[in-house]
């Protein structure tokens, strides 16, 4: 019996959308040898040069360690083909007909994607080729004598009579594609390991330690199906833009991609704007050789210091002279980094940027010149494409169609629906978990609000047994010290307050929303919403509300809480 992925029960086979595919599934399982791996309904993303990627699917792929890979497209019912217009039709038992895609051309495209993924894998010998073919199978039709098409040879076409001798038919198809050439090598043990890694294993990524329910435990989360496709699609692309709204997994994917690049031997930089996010990324990436993780301005400071040691030039002072009225962080430090790159041969093989929407236009050129090859080296940019609040990303030096993440896999449905009231952009689908509506902690003054926040947090930690470091109190408004001072007056029995520090056991973090970008917590109390204008604080509300994974609290005056809960975007409503 062949090794089938996925392994389906008889009931599951009977539920397969196509009865014809169910027939072929059983025949592959029962007739092919135990060293053969058959993948059914393999999802692919077809890359088409500079055009947007397209979703694709392969009915069956047979991976034979001795022969190679064979794509099989299955078409049920009767079949007809009109060469005058190139039209294929399927004929149902009822007599109805409907158009279908050319199964042979489908197989050709899908075969190319599979071959490309295997031969570009680091474990595959460079330049080696294996036999890869495509075929079509019509399990409801007897072999017609008149079947003859230029691109549909008899040896790669299966009929009802071939179901009972499927092994011979598969061998015949492989022989057709092998031809008389001796240039092929077998997939072998290494090739089959690549096949299992690419197509037969669940793809997982590690969540940020800062967002874990217990920092000392490494919780692994399974990628959504779309994210799995994305990771496979960008694996072979040296450059890519990946965008999505809050909760779509951008940071997790950026971290995983950076780790994979470093593990493959590339000197890699994982860079972001926000210092707390960088600190948590450093923790998550700890122990990964060849991977540097830092903020953009930490990068600038480091390279400027190195340049000073090596050349005795104060590049930041030079940048101040060049741009005396320029902002230190937006203009002068990026310019100093560019000067440092001119002085030093140090370069990265790969750069991964997370939360790129926070990067100024002046950041990108110095970053690009840090690549070993400015035009060819690996460069990935992850950003939030919320057009309502963020800066223009047109200055990003990657001329590619962005990959768009459309599934929120962080929040509950209730939290998603509230946070995305403050979002404008590509549709982001809510998660399957319903969760609970936001809880309101309504009091008139900041002091009274601080008292009820402290009481509720103490209850969550003491009575509900929630870990203190799974809770964050995030401040929207200003001045922040008003809220810090108010909450510090209220001691808790079950935990202590931690202000803008590194999250640790027994402490509840109190921080600003702006500093908490890119991070998440199981429970968030959003505070400081009194007196704000929604349009002026749209970004902070969107970010703050979406930081919570499981439970959300709003703390403020009754009118302020109602303003947030009942907000309706007039632009989105009329567009």
N, C-alpha and C positions, 0 to 999 in steps of 0.2 A: 504493500500500500504506500502511496506517495504521502509526503508531508504536506498537509493543506493549511493555508493561512487565508482567512480565518478557519478554525475548525468548527464546522456546523453540524448540529444534530439533524436528524431526519426531519423533525418539525421545522427547523430553521431552513433546511434546503427546500422544503415544500413552500416556504414563505418567500423564497427568493422572487424578486419581481418578474423574472423571466423563467417560465417552465423549461425552456430550452437550455438556459444556463444551469438549471438544476440537474438536467440530464448529463451535461458535460462535466459538471462538478463530480457527480457520482462516478463517472467513468474514469476521470483522472485519478480520483482517490483510490479506486479499486484495482485499476489496471496498471498504473505506472509504478516503477520500482521505488523501494524505500529510501534510496539516495536522492530522489528527485523532490524538489520543492515547487509546489504550485501555489501561486498567489491569485486569489479571486477578487475581482472588483477593486483593483489597485488604483487609488486616486493619485493623479499627477497634476502638476502645474506645467503647462507647455509654455516655454519661453520662446519668444519670437523676435529676437533682435531688439530693436528699440520700441517695438510695439508692446502694448500692455499684455501681461501674461494671461493665459486662459486656463480655466479648469479643464481637466481631462480625466478619462477613466479607461482602464484596460479591463476587459472581461476576464481574461486569464493570461498569466505568464508562467510558462514552464521553464524552470531553471534546472538544467541537467549538468552536473559537474564534469561529465565527459564531453558533452556536445556544445552547450551554450544556453542561450535564452531564446524562447519562442513565444511570441505574442499571438494569442488566439482571440479573434473577434467572433462572437456567437450571434447569429441572427435566427430567430424562431419563425415559424410559419413558412409559407411559400415565398418565393423570391422572383423578382423580374428585374431586368436591366435594359434600358433603352439607350443604345450607344449614340443615337442621333442628338440627344440632349444631355447625355451623361447622367440619367436619372435612375436611381434605384428605388424599388418599391417592395414592401413586404405585403404578402397576401394572407389574410387571416382566414380561419376556417369558415367564418360567417360570410366570406366573400368580399368583405371590405378591404380596401387597400390604403396604405399610407406611406409617405416617402420616408426613406431612411438614408443615413450617410453611407458612402462607399466603404465597406468594411476593410477593404485592402488598403485604401488610403489612410483610414483611421489607424490601422495597424502600423503603417509606415511611420507616421508621426510619433506614435507612442513608443515604437521601437527605438527611435532616435533618442528620445528623452531618457529611456532606461539605459541605453548604451552610454550616453553621456554621463549619467550619474555614476555608473560603475567605473568607467575608465578614468574619471577625474578623482576617484577616491584615492587618498594617500597610500592605501595598502595595495593598490593595483599597480603592477609593473608598468613604468612609463613606456608608451609606444606599443604595448602589447595589444593584440586584437583577439576577440573571441567571436564565434559564430553567433549571429543574432538574426532572427528571421521573424516574419509576420505571416499570418495565415487567417483564413476565414472558415467558419464551420456552420453548416446548415443542417442541424440534427433532425429536422422534420421533413427533409426532402431526399428522395432517392437520387442517385447520381444521374443527371441528365446527359445523354450522349451529345447533345448539341452545345454543351457548355464549353465555350472557348473565348477567352478574353486575353488581350496582350499582357495585362498586369495581374492576371488571376490564373496562374499555372495550375494544372490538375494536382500536382504534388503538394500544393499548399492550400488545397481546398478540401474540406471534409464534409461528408454527407451522412445520412442516416445509417448506411451500411458500415461506415467507419466507426460507429460508436462501440461496436462489439470487438473491434480490433484497434482500439485507440493507440495502444503502445506502438504497433507497427506504423500507424499513420503518423505519429509524432516523429518516429525515427526517419520515415520517408521525408517529412518536411525538413528536418534538420539536414538530411543528406542533400536535399535540393539547395539549401542555402550555403552549405559547405562547398559544394561544387568539387572541383579537382584541385583546389588550391591547398598548399601545405603551409600557408602563412598563419593559419589560426593556431591559437593555443586553447587548451581547455580552461573552463572556469576554475576547476580544481578546488582544493580545500580553501585556499585564500579567497577565491572568488565567491564561493558559497558563504563564507563568513561575511563578506561585504554585502551580499544579498540579504542575509538575515539582519544585518545591522541597519540596512536602508529600509527594508520592507516588512520585516517580520518581528520587530521589537517595538513596544510602546516608547514614544519619545517623551522624556521627562526633563524638567529643569528644576533647579533648586530655587526656592523663594529667597528673598532677601532675609538675612538673619534678623534685621530690624523689624520685619513684618511677621516673624514667626510667633506662634502662640507661646513658645518657650525657646528663648534664644539658644540654649544649649542643645536643642534637638534640631537636626536637619530634616525639615519636613519637605518631602518631594511632592510636587503637584503634577498631574498629568496635563500635557498640553491639549488645548482644544484641537479638534480636527483641522481647523483652518490654520492654526499656528504650526501644526505638524507639516502641513503642505508648504507653508511659507519657509520653514527651516530647510526643507528639501530643495525648494526652488532657489533660495539665495545661496545655498552651499557652494554652487559652482559659479556664482557671479562675483567678480572681484569688487563690484561697487553696487550699492543699493540704497534707496531711500525707503524707510518703513515708517508709516504714520498710523496713528490711531488715537482715539479718545482715551480718557482716563479709565484705567482698569482693564485695558486690552492686552496687557502683558508686555509692553514695550521694553521695560527695564529688565524683566526676566530674560527676554529674548536677547537683548543687547549683552547682558552678562554672559549668557550661555554661548553666544557667538564669539565673544572675546576670549573666553576660556578655550573654546575649540581651536581658534586660530593660534593661540599661544601653545596649546598642546601639540599642534602640528609643526612647531618649530619656528613660527614667525614671531619676531619681536613686536609685541602688540601694546597699544595704548588704549585704555578705556577711560574716556574723559567726559565730564559733565560740568554743569555750572554750579550746582548747589553743594555746599560743603557737607551738610549732614548726609545727603545722598551719597557723596563720594566716600565718606567714612564707612557707611554700611556696605557699599560695593567693595571696599578694601577688605572688610571682614569676610564677605562672601567669597572673594577671590583669593583669600590668604592661602599661600602654599602653591599657587599656580606659577610655575616658572615662566619667564619671558613675558609676563603681563604686568604693566604699570597701570595703576588706577589712581586718578587724582582729579581735582577741579581744573578748569582752564587756567585760572590765575595761579594755582600751585605750579602748573606746568610752566607758566611764564617766569615765575620767581626762580624756579629750579634752573631753567636754561640760562637765565640772566646771571645767576650766581656762578654757574659753571663757566660762562664766558668771561666773567670778571676774574676768576682764578686763572684761566688759561691765557687771557690776552691783556688783563689789567685794565680793561675798558669798563666804564660804568654806563651800560647801555640804557638803563632807565633814565639817567641824567641826559643822555643824548636824545632820547625820545622826548623828554620834557622841552629841550631846546627846539626840536623840530616841530612839536605841537604844544606850544606853551599854554594854549587855551583849551587843549583837549582833556577830556576826563581821564584820570589815571587808569581806571579799570576798563573803560570802553575803547580808548585810543592809545594811550602811552604804553601800557604793558603789552598789548598785541604788537605794537611797532617794535618794542624792545625784543620780543620773541623773534620777530622776523630778522632783526639784526643778528641775534644769536645764531639763528640757523645759517646765516651767511658765513659766520666765523667758524662754525663747527661742522664736521662731517657726520655727526650723529644723526641717525635716521631710524624711523620705524618701518617695519614691513607691512603693518596693518594698523589702522586707527578705527575705533568704534566710538561714536558720539551718542550719548543718551541725553534726552531732554533738550534737543537742539533748538527748540523754539526759544530758548532763553539766550541763545548766542547772538551777539551783535554782528552786523555785516563785516566789521573790521577783524573779527576773530578768525575768519575762514582762510584767508590767504596764508598767514603764518602757520596755521595748522596743516594746510596742504603741503607747504614746503618742508614739513617734517617727515613726509613720506619718502621712502627710498626712491621711488619713481612717482613723480607727481601725477602722471597720467595713467599708470598701470597698477600701482600698488593697491592693496585691499583697503577699501574705505566704505564704512557703513554708517548711516546717519538715521537715528530714531527720533521722531518728534511727534508732538501733539498738533493736529491740524485744525484746531478750533479757531476758525477765522474771526470769531467775535472778540477775542482777547489777546491773541499772541501776535508777535512781530512777523514780518514777511520773511519767509524762508527761501525766497528766490535767489538769495546770494549764496546758497549752499552749492559748492562746486561739484555737483553730481548731476549730469544731464540725463536722467533716467526717469521713466514713469514710476511713481511711487507704488509700493505695495501697501495696501490698506488693510489694517486689522479692523474687523467690524464686530467682534464679539467681546463684550465685557465679561471677564472671568474673575474679577475681584469682588465686586459689591454684591449685595442682594438686589432684587428687583426694586424694592421700595427705595433704597438708597440711590440706585441708578436713575430712577425716574425723577427724583428730586434734584440730583446733581446736574443731570443733563438738561434741566430747564435753563441753565446758564451757559449752554453750549450751542455753537453754530458750526456746522460742518457736515461731513459725510455721516450717514446714519450709523449709529452704533447700537447693536442689538443687546437687549438686557439679558442678564444671566437667568438661569433656570430657577435658582433659589429665590423664593419669595421673600423670606425674612419678615421683619416687623417694621411698621411705620416708625418714623422718627419720633422720639419722645421729647416733650417740651418741658424745659425747666424755666418757668416764667416767674420773674420777680422784677420789682421796679428799679432798684439801684444795683450797682456793681457789687456792693458789699453783700446785699441780700442774695444776689445770684451766686456769689462765691460760696456762701453758706450752704445753699442747696446742692451746688455742684459737689462740694466736699462730702456732704452727707450721702449723696447718691454713689459717688465713687467708693466711699468707705463701705457702703452696703454691697456693692458689686464685688469688692475684694474680700470682705469679711464673711458675708453670708452666701453669695453666689459662687465663691471660690474662683473668681477670675484672677489671673495673674496680674499684678499691678503694672508690669511693663507691657501688657497688652492694651493699655488704656492711654490715650493721649488727649490732653486738653489743649485745643488750638485756638489762638487768638486771631480774629479777623481785623478788628479796628485798632486804633492807636489813641493815645500812647500805650504801648504794651505794658509799661511799668505800672500803670493804673490797675491792670488786671493781675499782674504778678504780685503786687503788694496786697491786693484784696484777698487773693486765694491763699497767700502765705500765712495770713492771720488765722486760718482754720486748719488746725492739726487733725490728722486722722489716726484712728486706732490701728487700722490694718495695713497702712502704707504711709510713705512719705512723698512729699513733692520733689520734683527734680526740674530745675529751670534751665532749659537750653543745654542740657548735658547729654552724655552718652547713655542711652537707655540701659537700665540695669534692674536686677531683681529687687522687688520690694518698693520700687519707686514709680510714681505716675508722672510721666513727662508733661510739662507745661511749656509750650513753645508757640511760635507764630506760624501761621499758615504758610507764609512766604518761605520760611526756613524748612518747612516740612515737605516741600515739593518733591515728588518722585517716591515718597515713602508711604507707608500705610500702617494701620493699626486695627486690631480686631474691634475696638470700641473707640469712638471719637466723640468728644464733647466740643461742639463749635460755639465759641463765645465771642463777645465783642461785636455784636451785630446792631447794637442800638445806635440810631442816628446816622447810619450809613446810607449813601445813595447807591441803589442797586447797580446802575450802569457803571459807576466809578469803581465798584468792588466786584464786578462780575467775575474777573479772573480769580480772585481770592475765594469767592463763594464756590465757584466750580471746583477749584482745587481742594478746598477744605472739606466740602461735603463728600467728595469722592475718595477721600483718604480712608474712610471707614469701610471695613470689610463686612462686618456683621451687624453692628448696632450703632445707631447715631442719635445723639442728643443735640438739641438746640437750646442755648441758654441766653435769655434776654427778656426784654419787656414783651408783654403780650402782643402789642402792635408790631414789634420788630420780628417776632417769630412768625406772625401771620403774614407779614410782608414777604418773607423768604418762602414759606410753605405755599403761598398762593400765587407766587410770581408767574407771570405769563409773558414770554418774549414777544413783543409786538412785531419785531422784524421777522422772526420765525413764523409767527401766526399768519402774516400776510404774504409770505413768500411761497 
